[in-house]
Amino acid sequence: DLGSTLVFPPMVFSLLYVAKIPSRFFVATFLAFVVALSVIGFDVYRYYQFKTENPQSDDAVTAYEEVSLVPLKDYQRKRILTFLAPDVEDPGGIGANWNRIQALIAVATGGLGGKGLGNGMQAKLGYLPSAVGHNDFIYAVLAEEAGFAGGLLALGLFAVIILGCLRVAGVAGDRFGAMLAVGAAAMLMTHVFINVGMTLGITPITGLPLPFLSYGGSFLVSCCLLMGLVQSVYRHRKEFR
């Protein structure tokens, strides 16, 4: 899953930075990332041209996927194109761009104080489908019902947790504990940034859940276990050695 893969680069680079890897490694990796991004961008641009020339040809899209040298699935190209050029991929806003539009409407209509818990119309009336309203776009539901104040409060609480993980890394008793706490902070920050970003239309839709808020038992349990590990690092901090 390409969306889940996006979590790993920030986490890996954070850990490598804490491990004091030579800077030339970061430069080389950054250049490789730029090259890979350029190749993907060129492929999506060709796909964009292809879509404008053949707007209704599904068979031709399958043929393009077969001749393309970039190992992207058609739905992945559509997600990128929906983010960069929504009028091309979904001109009427009733297809791939529907959830994003409804999420933006939910955030906008929430106002400063929101409509009240359980009174959000976008999810309640089905404009924002329940399949994504409780998972990928839970922040849109929160922003509509609790408003800008509630959304900002949620982001503030996430910031407290992330900064707390970094503080634990600073007082960790060994390097392993420090790297564990930094990795936890990087993972949470990446999830929050991408999830809230796709709700606000500033990042592509990837399907990453929002920690502690999105519906889903396995991810919630994983986050709780991660916080337990960070708490263990703090419990065995330098003062106790």
Secondary structure as a PSIPRED ss2 file (coil, helix, strand):
# PSIPRED VFORMAT (PSIPRED V4.0)

   1 D C   1.000  0.000  0.000
   2 L H   0.000  1.000  0.000
   3 G H   0.000  1.000  0.000
   4 S H   0.000  1.000  0.000
   5 T H   0.000  1.000  0.000
   6 L C   1.000  0.000  0.000
   7 V C   1.000  0.000  0.000
   8 F H   0.000  1.000  0.000
   9 P H   0.000  1.000  0.000
  10 P H   0.000  1.000  0.000
  11 M H   0.000  1.000  0.000
  12 V H   0.000  1.000  0.000
  13 F H   0.000  1.000  0.000
  14 S H   0.000  1.000  0.000
  15 L H   0.000  1.000  0.000
  16 L H   0.000  1.000  0.000
  17 Y H   0.000  1.000  0.000
  18 V H   0.000  1.000  0.000
  19 A C   1.000  0.000  0.000
  20 K C   1.000  0.000  0.000
  21 I C   1.000  0.000  0.000
  22 P C   1.000  0.000  0.000
  23 S H   0.000  1.000  0.000
  24 R H   0.000  1.000  0.000
  25 F H   0.000  1.000  0.000
  26 F H   0.000  1.000  0.000
  27 V H   0.000  1.000  0.000
  28 A H   0.000  1.000  0.000
  29 T H   0.000  1.000  0.000
  30 F H   0.000  1.000  0.000
  31 L H   0.000  1.000  0.000
  32 A H   0.000  1.000  0.000
  33 F H   0.000  1.000  0.000
  34 V H   0.000  1.000  0.000
  35 V H   0.000  1.000  0.000
  36 A H   0.000  1.000  0.000
  37 L H   0.000  1.000  0.000
  38 S H   0.000  1.000  0.000
  39 V H   0.000  1.000  0.000
  40 I H   0.000  1.000  0.000
  41 G H   0.000  1.000  0.000
  42 F H   0.000  1.000  0.000
  43 D H   0.000  1.000  0.000
  44 V H   0.000  1.000  0.000
  45 Y H   0.000  1.000  0.000
  46 R H   0.000  1.000  0.000
  47 Y H   0.000  1.000  0.000
  48 Y H   0.000  1.000  0.000
  49 Q H   0.000  1.000  0.000
  50 F H   0.000  1.000  0.000
  51 K H   0.000  1.000  0.000
  52 T H   0.000  1.000  0.000
  53 E H   0.000  1.000  0.000
  54 N C   1.000  0.000  0.000
  55 P C   1.000  0.000  0.000
  56 Q C   1.000  0.000  0.000
  57 S C   1.000  0.000  0.000
  58 D H   0.000  1.000  0.000
  59 D H   0.000  1.000  0.000
  60 A H   0.000  1.000  0.000
  61 V H   0.000  1.000  0.000
  62 T H   0.000  1.000  0.000
  63 A H   0.000  1.000  0.000
  64 Y H   0.000  1.000  0.000
  65 E H   0.000  1.000  0.000
  66 E H   0.000  1.000  0.000
  67 V H   0.000  1.000  0.000
  68 S C   1.000  0.000  0.000
  69 L C   1.000  0.000  0.000
  70 V C   1.000  0.000  0.000
  71 P C   1.000  0.000  0.000
  72 L C   1.000  0.000  0.000
  73 K C   1.000  0.000  0.000
  74 D H   0.000  1.000  0.000
  75 Y H   0.000  1.000  0.000
  76 Q H   0.000  1.000  0.000
  77 R H   0.000  1.000  0.000
  78 K H   0.000  1.000  0.000
  79 R H   0.000  1.000  0.000
  80 I H   0.000  1.000  0.000
  81 L H   0.000  1.000  0.000
  82 T H   0.000  1.000  0.000
  83 F H   0.000  1.000  0.000
  84 L H   0.000  1.000  0.000
  85 A C   1.000  0.000  0.000
  86 P H   0.000  1.000  0.000
  87 D H   0.000  1.000  0.000
  88 V H   0.000  1.000  0.000
  89 E H   0.000  1.000  0.000
  90 D C   1.000  0.000  0.000
  91 P C   1.000  0.000  0.000
  92 G C   1.000  0.000  0.000
  93 G C   1.000  0.000  0.000
  94 I C   1.000  0.000  0.000
  95 G C   1.000  0.000  0.000
  96 A C   1.000  0.000  0.000
  97 N C   1.000  0.000  0.000
  98 W H   0.000  1.000  0.000
  99 N H   0.000  1.000  0.000
 100 R H   0.000  1.000  0.000
 101 I H   0.000  1.000  0.000
 102 Q H   0.000  1.000  0.000
 103 A H   0.000  1.000  0.000
 104 L H   0.000  1.000  0.000
 105 I H   0.000  1.000  0.000
 106 A H   0.000  1.000  0.000
 107 V H   0.000  1.000  0.000
 108 A H   0.000  1.000  0.000
 109 T H   0.000  1.000  0.000
 110 G H   0.000  1.000  0.000
 111 G C   1.000  0.000  0.000
 112 L C   1.000  0.000  0.000
 113 G C   1.000  0.000  0.000
 114 G C   1.000  0.000  0.000
 115 K C   1.000  0.000  0.000
 116 G C   1.000  0.000  0.000
 117 L C   1.000  0.000  0.000
 118 G C   1.000  0.000  0.000
 119 N C   1.000  0.000  0.000
 120 G C   1.000  0.000  0.000
 121 M H   0.000  1.000  0.000
 122 Q H   0.000  1.000  0.000
 123 A H   0.000  1.000  0.000
 124 K H   0.000  1.000  0.000
 125 L C   1.000  0.000  0.000
 126 G C   1.000  0.000  0.000
 127 Y C   1.000  0.000  0.000
 128 L C   1.000  0.000  0.000
 129 P C   1.000  0.000  0.000
 130 S H   0.000  1.000  0.000
 131 A H   0.000  1.000  0.000
 132 V H   0.000  1.000  0.000
 133 G H   0.000  1.000  0.000
 134 H C   1.000  0.000  0.000
 135 N C   1.000  0.000  0.000
 136 D C   1.000  0.000  0.000
 137 F C   1.000  0.000  0.000
 138 I H   0.000  1.000  0.000
 139 Y H   0.000  1.000  0.000
 140 A H   0.000  1.000  0.000
 141 V H   0.000  1.000  0.000
 142 L H   0.000  1.000  0.000
 143 A H   0.000  1.000  0.000
 144 E H   0.000  1.000  0.000
 145 E H   0.000  1.000  0.000
 146 A H   0.000  1.000  0.000
 147 G H   0.000  1.000  0.000
 148 F H   0.000  1.000  0.000
 149 A H   0.000  1.000  0.000
 150 G H   0.000  1.000  0.000
 151 G H   0.000  1.000  0.000
 152 L H   0.000  1.000  0.000
 153 L H   0.000  1.000  0.000
 154 A H   0.000  1.000  0.000
 155 L H   0.000  1.000  0.000
 156 G H   0.000  1.000  0.000
 157 L H   0.000  1.000  0.000
 158 F H   0.000  1.000  0.000
 159 A H   0.000  1.000  0.000
 160 V H   0.000  1.000  0.000
 161 I H   0.000  1.000  0.000
 162 I H   0.000  1.000  0.000
 163 L H   0.000  1.000  0.000
 164 G H   0.000  1.000  0.000
 165 C H   0.000  1.000  0.000
 166 L H   0.000  1.000  0.000
 167 R H   0.000  1.000  0.000
 168 V H   0.000  1.000  0.000
 169 A H   0.000  1.000  0.000
 170 G H   0.000  1.000  0.000
 171 V H   0.000  1.000  0.000
 172 A C   1.000  0.000  0.000
 173 G C   1.000  0.000  0.000
 174 D C   1.000  0.000  0.000
 175 R H   0.000  1.000  0.000
 176 F H   0.000  1.000  0.000
 177 G H   0.000  1.000  0.000
 178 A H   0.000  1.000  0.000
 179 M H   0.000  1.000  0.000
 180 L H   0.000  1.000  0.000
 181 A H   0.000  1.000  0.000
 182 V H   0.000  1.000  0.000
 183 G H   0.000  1.000  0.000
 184 A H   0.000  1.000  0.000
 185 A H   0.000  1.000  0.000
 186 A H   0.000  1.000  0.000
 187 M H   0.000  1.000  0.000
 188 L H   0.000  1.000  0.000
 189 M H   0.000  1.000  0.000
 190 T H   0.000  1.000  0.000
 191 H H   0.000  1.000  0.000
 192 V H   0.000  1.000  0.000
 193 F H   0.000  1.000  0.000
 194 I H   0.000  1.000  0.000
 195 N H   0.000  1.000  0.000
 196 V H   0.000  1.000  0.000
 197 G H   0.000  1.000  0.000
 198 M H   0.000  1.000  0.000
 199 T H   0.000  1.000  0.000
 200 L H   0.000  1.000  0.000
 201 G C   1.000  0.000  0.000
 202 I C   1.000  0.000  0.000
 203 T C   1.000  0.000  0.000
 204 P C   1.000  0.000  0.000
 205 I C   1.000  0.000  0.000
 206 T C   1.000  0.000  0.000
 207 G C   1.000  0.000  0.000
 208 L C   1.000  0.000  0.000
 209 P C   1.000  0.000  0.000
 210 L C   1.000  0.000  0.000
 211 P C   1.000  0.000  0.000
 212 F C   1.000  0.000  0.000
 213 L C   1.000  0.000  0.000
 214 S C   1.000  0.000  0.000
 215 Y C   1.000  0.000  0.000
 216 G C   1.000  0.000  0.000
 217 G H   0.000  1.000  0.000
 218 S H   0.000  1.000  0.000
 219 F H   0.000  1.000  0.000
 220 L H   0.000  1.000  0.000
 221 V H   0.000  1.000  0.000
 222 S H   0.000  1.000  0.000
 223 C H   0.000  1.000  0.000
 224 C H   0.000  1.000  0.000
 225 L H   0.000  1.000  0.000
 226 L H   0.000  1.000  0.000
 227 M H   0.000  1.000  0.000
 228 G H   0.000  1.000  0.000
 229 L H   0.000  1.000  0.000
 230 V H   0.000  1.000  0.000
 231 Q H   0.000  1.000  0.000
 232 S H   0.000  1.000  0.000
 233 V H   0.000  1.000  0.000
 234 Y H   0.000  1.000  0.000
 235 R H   0.000  1.000  0.000
 236 H C   1.000  0.000  0.000
 237 R C   1.000  0.000  0.000
 238 K H   0.000  1.000  0.000
 239 E H   0.000  1.000  0.000
 240 F H   0.000  1.000  0.000
 241 R C   1.000  0.000  0.000
